[in-house]
Amino acid sequence: MMALEFFIWGAWLPLIFGYLPSLGFTPGEQSLILGAFPVASIVGMFFSNQWADRKFAAEKFLAFSHLIGGLAILGCGFTKSFWPFFLLMLVHCLLYVPTISITNSIAFAHMRDPEKEFGIVRMGGTIGWILAAWPFTFIFVNWEAVSAAQPAGFVAWMGEALANPLSGDAAKAATKWTFIVAGLASLVLAAYSLVLPPTPPRKAVAGVAEKLAWLEALRWLKHPFVLVLWLVTLVDSFVHNLYFNWTGVFLGAARETGGVGIASNWITPVMSIGQIAEILTMFVLGATLKRFGWRTTMIVGILGHAARFAVYAFFPQSAVLIIGIQVLHGICYAFFFATVYIFVDAYFPKDIRSSAQGLFNLQILGVGALLANSIGPWLIQKVYTVGGVTDFRGLFMVPLVAAVGAAIALALFFHPPKNSAAPAGAGGN
């Protein structure tokens, strides 16, 4: 379930940023399409997640969402007009985003020991994202050239396939398959959901009324350490999403134009190195937190972004270094975002903890992504591209400076209490 859930997202996200310009969409139109997912995330924080959780059996909602959402994202592979593409993407995202929480609900409902088991189950999502990258190693192949070479035997055939990637307009046209693969995976998950164990609608629990829990969580922003972390999370999400906005384009751009010149069929596998590193980093996160504490761990996570964009900006011709630096994605995600989730669980009262997570998800999946997806296309296509040539160094200095600034703000102003007890006046655990 988890592997398919995140396979869907991982199939279309990495390459969409280079595909939309090839369809002739303006930066404004691209921003609207790219904004569909964060807008759906914001809607989900306040409405769709709770509505789905309370009104429907989880496995049935999952099946319905992935059936309709799968058909919608499938349709994106067959349209080149803005309004149909935008509306199909919006439908997909509005239905897909709640399923992230629904899959968690199904998992938690059927575990004997969630604290020990959930990490392993959730790791399936990361594996699914990694697996989504590899079909495109063979989709982005110039099969006419492979056939013309008439390779003898499997090894020779494989060598020819890997040696003949699509390029230029042909590679851009083949990107439609990212949506087709995502749609097919969504339909598979829709069918698979029908054999998942029954998970009835969740009943309301005692404590803070859930419709007001998000408001209670919002009141915690009066505490400086919470407000600082919330604002830094916004900046880090912005930087994190610019990585997805620009990396695929940068990796595929020709070396003579300042890019890395990686073949089209290897772009998503190269980016998947970060998810592999994420799995490994999660294993050491607990020991790192115990040894260095909240603030230092988070600062290292933020500076991971700065280091990666510094390498992009100053060593664009070193393909080996660019590929190798992808391992920092694991540190960026685990040491900051995963640490934020753990911190919220430790410091917020139990009866508003879910809403508090939603408060930070509002920045991570919503506002930060919306800012990046709105500004990113404009920066790369209008501000830092002249005469068809992109100034990648100047472009990458934007997230580099933002990440360094966020790390400095966290170092200077993030001072949580020594223990996880709620601050005075905030309510107890």
C-alpha positions as CSV (number, residue, x, y, z in Angstrom):
1,M,0.0,0.0,0.0
2,M,2.7,2.5,1.0
3,A,4.9,1.6,-1.9
4,L,2.1,2.2,-4.4
5,E,1.0,5.4,-2.6
6,F,4.3,7.1,-3.0
7,F,5.2,5.5,-6.4
8,I,2.3,7.6,-7.8
9,W,3.7,10.9,-6.6
10,G,7.3,10.0,-7.3
11,A,6.5,9.1,-10.9
12,W,5.2,12.5,-12.1
13,L,6.8,15.1,-9.8
14,P,10.5,15.1,-10.7
15,L,10.1,15.7,-14.4
16,I,6.9,17.9,-14.6
17,F,9.0,21.1,-14.1
18,G,10.8,20.7,-17.4
19,Y,7.7,19.2,-19.2
20,L,5.3,22.1,-18.7
21,P,7.4,24.6,-20.6
22,S,7.7,22.2,-23.5
23,L,3.9,22.3,-23.9
24,G,4.1,26.1,-24.4
25,F,2.5,27.0,-21.0
26,T,3.5,30.4,-19.7
27,P,5.3,30.7,-16.3
28,G,1.9,31.9,-14.8
29,E,0.1,28.8,-16.2
30,Q,2.9,26.5,-15.0
31,S,2.5,28.1,-11.5
32,L,-1.2,27.4,-11.5
33,I,-0.6,23.7,-12.4
34,L,2.3,23.3,-9.9
35,G,0.2,25.0,-7.3
36,A,-2.5,22.4,-7.5
37,F,-0.8,20.0,-5.0
38,P,0.1,22.6,-2.3
39,V,-3.5,24.1,-2.6
40,A,-4.9,20.6,-2.2
41,S,-2.6,20.2,0.8
42,I,-3.9,23.4,2.4
43,V,-7.5,22.3,1.8
44,G,-6.6,18.9,3.3
45,M,-5.3,20.5,6.5
46,F,-8.7,22.1,7.3
47,F,-11.3,20.0,5.6
48,S,-10.7,16.9,3.4
49,N,-8.5,14.9,5.7
50,Q,-10.9,15.1,8.6
51,W,-14.0,14.7,6.4
52,A,-12.6,11.5,4.8
53,D,-11.4,10.1,8.1
54,R,-14.8,10.6,9.7
55,K,-17.3,9.8,7.0
56,F,-16.0,6.8,5.1
57,A,-14.3,3.4,5.6
58,A,-10.7,4.2,4.9
59,E,-10.1,1.4,2.4
60,K,-13.2,2.4,0.4
61,F,-12.2,6.1,0.3
62,L,-8.7,5.0,-0.8
63,A,-10.2,2.9,-3.6
64,F,-12.5,5.7,-4.8
65,S,-9.8,8.5,-4.6
66,H,-7.3,6.5,-6.6
67,L,-9.8,5.4,-9.2
68,I,-10.9,9.0,-10.0
69,G,-7.6,10.5,-9.2
70,G,-5.8,7.9,-11.3
71,L,-8.0,8.6,-14.3
72,A,-7.3,12.3,-13.9
73,I,-3.5,12.0,-13.8
74,L,-3.7,9.5,-16.6
75,G,-5.5,12.2,-18.7
76,C,-2.7,14.6,-18.1
77,G,-0.6,12.3,-20.3
78,F,-2.9,12.8,-23.2
79,T,-3.6,16.6,-23.2
80,K,-1.5,19.5,-24.2
81,S,-4.0,22.3,-23.6
82,F,-3.7,24.3,-20.4
83,W,-7.2,24.3,-19.0
84,P,-7.8,20.5,-19.4
85,F,-4.3,19.8,-18.0
86,F,-4.8,22.2,-15.0
87,L,-8.3,20.8,-14.2
88,L,-7.2,17.2,-14.4
89,M,-4.2,17.9,-12.2
90,L,-6.4,19.8,-9.7
91,V,-8.8,16.8,-9.5
92,H,-6.0,14.4,-9.0
93,C,-4.3,16.4,-6.3
94,L,-7.6,17.1,-4.4
95,L,-8.2,13.4,-4.2
96,Y,-4.6,12.2,-3.8
97,V,-3.5,14.5,-0.9
98,P,-6.1,13.0,1.7
99,T,-4.9,9.5,0.8
100,I,-1.5,10.3,2.4
101,S,-3.2,10.5,5.8
102,I,-5.7,7.7,5.0
103,T,-2.9,5.2,4.3
104,N,-1.4,6.2,7.7
105,S,-4.8,5.7,9.3
106,I,-5.1,2.2,7.8
107,A,-1.6,1.3,8.9
108,F,-2.0,2.5,12.5
109,A,-5.4,0.8,12.8
110,H,-4.0,-2.6,12.1
111,M,-0.6,-2.5,13.9
112,R,0.0,-4.2,17.3
113,D,2.8,-1.8,18.2
114,P,2.7,1.3,16.0
115,E,5.8,2.9,17.6
116,K,8.0,0.0,16.5
117,E,6.2,-1.0,13.3
118,F,5.2,2.3,11.6
119,G,8.7,3.3,10.6
120,I,9.2,0.0,8.7
121,V,5.8,0.3,7.0
122,R,6.4,4.0,6.1
123,M,9.7,3.1,4.6
124,G,7.7,1.3,1.9
125,G,6.7,4.8,0.7
126,T,10.3,5.8,0.3
127,I,11.0,2.6,-1.6
128,G,8.0,3.2,-3.8
129,W,9.4,6.7,-4.7
130,I,12.7,5.1,-5.6
131,L,11.1,2.4,-7.7
132,A,9.1,5.1,-9.6
133,A,12.4,6.4,-11.0
134,W,13.5,3.3,-12.7
135,P,10.9,2.6,-15.4
136,F,12.0,5.8,-17.1
137,T,15.5,4.4,-17.6
138,F,13.8,2.4,-20.4
139,I,11.0,4.7,-21.3
140,F,13.5,7.5,-22.3
141,V,15.3,5.2,-24.8
142,N,15.7,5.8,-28.5
143,W,14.3,2.4,-29.5
144,E,14.8,3.0,-33.2
145,A,18.5,3.4,-32.6
146,V,18.6,0.2,-30.5
147,S,16.7,-1.8,-33.2
148,A,19.1,-0.4,-35.9
149,A,22.1,-1.6,-34.0
150,Q,20.7,-5.2,-34.0
151,P,22.3,-6.3,-30.7
152,A,22.9,-10.0,-30.2
153,G,21.9,-11.3,-26.8
154,F,20.5,-9.7,-23.7
155,V,23.7,-8.1,-22.5
156,A,24.3,-6.4,-25.9
157,W,20.7,-5.3,-26.0
158,M,20.9,-3.8,-22.5
159,G,24.1,-2.0,-23.4
160,E,22.5,-0.4,-26.5
161,A,19.4,0.6,-24.6
162,L,21.4,2.4,-21.9
163,A,23.6,4.0,-24.6
164,N,20.8,5.5,-26.7
165,P,18.7,7.9,-24.6
166,L,16.2,10.2,-26.1
167,S,17.2,13.8,-26.3
168,G,15.7,17.2,-27.2
169,D,12.1,17.4,-28.2
170,A,11.8,13.6,-28.3
171,A,12.7,13.4,-24.6
172,K,10.3,16.1,-23.7
173,A,7.5,14.4,-25.6
174,A,8.2,11.1,-23.8
175,T,7.7,12.8,-20.4
176,K,4.0,12.3,-20.9
177,W,4.6,8.7,-19.8
178,T,5.4,9.9,-16.3
179,F,1.6,10.7,-16.0
180,I,0.5,7.5,-17.7
181,V,2.7,5.4,-15.3
182,A,1.4,7.4,-12.3
183,G,-2.2,6.9,-13.5
184,L,-1.7,3.1,-14.0
185,A,-0.2,2.8,-10.5
186,S,-3.1,4.7,-9.0
187,L,-5.6,2.4,-10.7
188,V,-3.6,-0.6,-9.3
189,L,-3.8,0.8,-5.8
190,A,-7.5,1.5,-6.3
191,A,-8.0,-2.2,-7.0
192,Y,-5.7,-3.3,-4.2
193,S,-7.5,-1.1,-1.7
194,L,-10.5,-3.4,-2.0
195,V,-8.6,-6.3,-0.4
196,L,-7.1,-4.2,2.5
197,P,-8.5,-5.0,5.9
198,P,-11.7,-3.1,6.7
199,T,-11.1,0.2,8.5
200,P,-14.3,1.8,9.6
201,P,-14.7,5.6,10.0
202,R,-12.9,7.0,13.0
203,K,-15.1,8.3,15.8
204,A,-14.5,11.6,17.6
205,V,-12.4,11.3,20.8
206,A,-12.7,13.2,24.1
207,G,-10.5,16.3,24.6
208,V,-10.3,19.4,22.6
209,A,-13.0,19.5,20.0
210,E,-11.4,18.5,16.7
211,K,-12.9,21.4,14.8
212,L,-11.1,23.7,17.3
213,A,-7.9,21.7,17.7
214,W,-6.2,23.5,14.8
215,L,-7.1,26.8,16.4
216,E,-5.6,25.7,19.8
217,A,-2.4,24.6,17.9
218,L,-2.3,27.9,16.2
219,R,-2.3,29.7,19.6
220,W,1.0,28.0,20.3
221,L,2.7,30.4,17.9
222,K,2.7,32.9,20.7
223,H,5.7,31.0,22.1
224,P,8.8,32.4,20.3
225,F,10.5,29.0,19.9
226,V,7.4,27.6,18.1
227,L,7.0,30.7,15.9
228,V,10.7,30.7,14.9
229,L,10.6,27.0,14.0
230,W,7.3,27.5,12.1
231,L,8.8,30.3,10.0
232,V,12.0,28.5,9.4
233,T,10.0,25.4,8.3
234,L,8.4,27.7,5.7
235,V,11.8,28.8,4.3
236,D,13.2,25.2,4.4
237,S,10.1,23.9,2.5
238,F,10.5,26.7,-0.1
239,V,14.2,25.7,-0.6
240,H,13.3,22.0,-0.6
241,N,10.7,22.4,-3.3
242,L,13.0,24.6,-5.5
243,Y,15.3,21.5,-5.5
244,F,12.5,19.5,-7.2
245,N,11.6,22.5,-9.4
246,W,15.1,22.9,-10.9
247,T,17.2,19.8,-10.4
248,G,15.7,17.8,-13.3
249,V,16.1,20.7,-15.7
250,F,19.7,21.4,-14.5
251,L,20.7,17.7,-14.8
252,G,19.4,17.4,-18.3
253,A,20.6,20.8,-19.7
254,A,23.6,20.6,-22.1
255,R,27.0,21.2,-20.6
256,E,27.7,24.0,-23.0
257,T,24.7,25.9,-21.5
258,G,25.8,25.4,-18.0
259,G,24.0,22.2,-17.2
260,V,25.3,18.8,-16.2
261,G,24.4,17.0,-19.5
262,I,23.0,13.8,-18.0
263,A,21.0,11.6,-20.4
264,S,17.3,11.9,-20.1
265,N,16.8,8.3,-19.1
266,W,19.1,8.7,-16.1
267,I,17.7,11.9,-14.6
268,T,15.1,10.3,-12.3
269,P,17.4,7.5,-11.2
270,V,20.0,10.1,-10.2
271,M,17.5,12.0,-8.2
272,S,16.3,8.8,-6.5
273,I,19.8,8.5,-4.9
274,G,18.4,11.0,-2.4
275,Q,15.6,8.7,-1.3
276,I,18.0,5.8,-0.9
277,A,20.1,8.1,1.4
278,E,17.0,9.1,3.2
279,I,16.4,5.5,4.3
280,L,19.9,5.2,5.6
281,T,19.8,8.5,7.4
282,M,16.6,7.6,9.2
283,F,18.4,4.7,10.9
284,V,20.9,7.2,12.5
285,L,18.4,10.0,13.3
286,G,17.6,8.8,16.8
287,A,21.2,8.6,17.8
288,T,21.9,11.9,16.2
289,L,19.1,13.6,18.1
290,K,20.3,12.1,21.4
291,R,23.9,13.2,20.8
292,F,23.4,16.7,19.3
293,G,19.9,17.8,20.3
294,W,17.1,19.4,18.3
295,R,18.6,22.7,17.2
296,T,22.0,21.3,15.9
297,T,20.3,18.4,14.1
298,M,17.9,20.8,12.4
299,I,20.6,23.2,11.4
300,V,22.6,20.4,9.8
301,G,19.5,19.4,7.8
302,I,19.0,23.0,6.6
303,L,22.7,23.4,5.7
304,G,22.5,20.2,3.7
305,H,20.4,22.2,1.2
306,A,22.9,25.0,1.2
307,A,25.8,22.6,0.5
308,R,23.9,20.9,-2.3
309,F,23.0,24.2,-4.1
310,A,26.6,25.4,-3.5
311,V,27.9,22.4,-5.5
312,Y,25.2,23.1,-8.2
313,A,26.3,26.7,-8.4
314,F,30.1,26.4,-8.3
315,F,30.8,22.9,-9.7
316,P,28.2,22.4,-12.5
317,Q,30.7,20.6,-14.8
318,S,31.5,17.9,-12.3
319,A,28.9,15.3,-13.0
320,V,30.4,12.9,-10.5
321,L,30.2,15.5,-7.7
322,I,26.6,16.5,-8.7
323,I,25.5,12.9,-8.6
324,G,27.3,12.3,-5.4
325,I,25.8,15.3,-3.6
326,Q,22.3,13.8,-4.1
327,V,23.0,11.8,-0.9
328,L,22.5,15.0,1.1
329,H,18.8,14.7,0.4
330,G,18.6,12.1,3.1
331,I,20.2,14.5,5.6
332,C,18.0,17.4,4.4
333,Y,14.8,15.5,4.9
334,A,15.5,13.4,8.0
335,F,17.5,15.9,10.0
336,F,15.0,18.7,9.4
337,F,11.5,17.6,8.3
338,A,11.4,14.3,10.2
339,T,13.0,16.0,13.2
340,V,10.3,18.7,13.1
341,Y,7.6,16.0,13.3
342,I,9.3,14.3,16.2
343,F,9.7,17.7,18.0
344,V,6.0,18.5,17.6
345,D,5.1,15.1,19.0
346,A,7.3,15.8,22.0
347,Y,6.3,19.3,22.8
348,F,2.6,19.7,22.0
349,P,-0.2,18.5,24.2
350,K,-1.6,15.1,23.2
351,D,-5.1,16.3,22.5
352,I,-4.0,18.8,19.8
353,R,-0.9,16.9,18.5
354,S,-2.5,15.9,15.2
355,S,-3.6,19.4,14.5
356,A,-0.1,20.7,15.5
357,Q,1.4,18.3,12.9
358,G,-1.1,19.8,10.4
359,L,0.1,23.3,11.4
360,F,3.6,22.4,10.3
361,N,2.4,20.4,7.3
362,L,0.7,23.6,6.2
363,Q,4.2,25.0,5.7
364,I,5.9,21.9,4.5
365,L,3.3,20.6,1.9
366,G,1.3,23.8,1.5
367,V,2.6,27.3,1.7
368,G,6.3,26.6,1.2
369,A,5.5,24.4,-1.9
370,L,3.1,27.0,-3.2
371,L,5.7,29.7,-3.0
372,A,8.3,27.6,-4.7
373,N,6.0,26.5,-7.4
374,S,4.8,30.0,-8.0
375,I,8.2,31.7,-8.0
376,G,10.4,28.9,-9.4
377,P,9.2,28.8,-13.0
378,W,9.4,32.6,-13.2
379,L,12.9,32.7,-11.8
380,I,14.3,30.0,-14.1
381,Q,12.5,31.1,-17.3
382,K,12.4,34.9,-17.0
383,V,14.9,36.2,-14.4
384,Y,17.9,33.9,-14.8
385,T,17.4,32.9,-18.5
386,V,18.5,35.2,-21.3
387,G,18.6,34.2,-24.9
388,G,17.8,30.7,-24.1
389,V,20.8,30.3,-21.8
390,T,20.2,29.9,-18.0
391,D,22.5,31.5,-15.4
392,F,22.4,28.4,-13.1
393,R,24.9,29.9,-10.7
394,G,22.8,33.0,-10.1
395,L,19.6,30.9,-9.9
396,F,21.0,28.5,-7.3
397,M,22.3,31.4,-5.1
398,V,18.6,32.2,-4.3
399,P,17.9,28.9,-2.3
400,L,21.5,28.8,-1.0
401,V,21.2,32.2,0.6
402,A,17.7,31.4,1.9
403,A,18.9,28.2,3.5
404,V,21.9,29.9,5.2
405,G,19.6,32.6,6.5
406,A,17.2,30.0,7.9
407,A,20.0,28.1,9.6
408,I,21.3,31.4,11.2
409,A,17.8,32.3,12.4
410,L,17.4,28.8,14.0
411,A,20.8,29.1,15.7
412,L,20.1,32.5,17.1
413,F,16.4,32.4,18.0
414,F,15.3,28.8,18.5
415,H,15.4,28.1,22.3
416,P,12.9,25.4,23.3
417,P,12.5,24.5,27.0
418,K,15.0,21.9,28.2
419,N,12.4,19.2,28.5
420,S,9.3,18.4,26.5
421,A,6.8,19.8,29.0
422,A,4.5,22.5,27.7
423,P,5.6,26.1,28.4
424,A,3.6,27.9,31.1
425,G,0.2,29.0,29.9
426,A,0.2,26.6,27.0
427,G,-1.7,23.7,28.6
428,G,-0.2,20.4,29.8
429,N,0.5,17.1,28.2
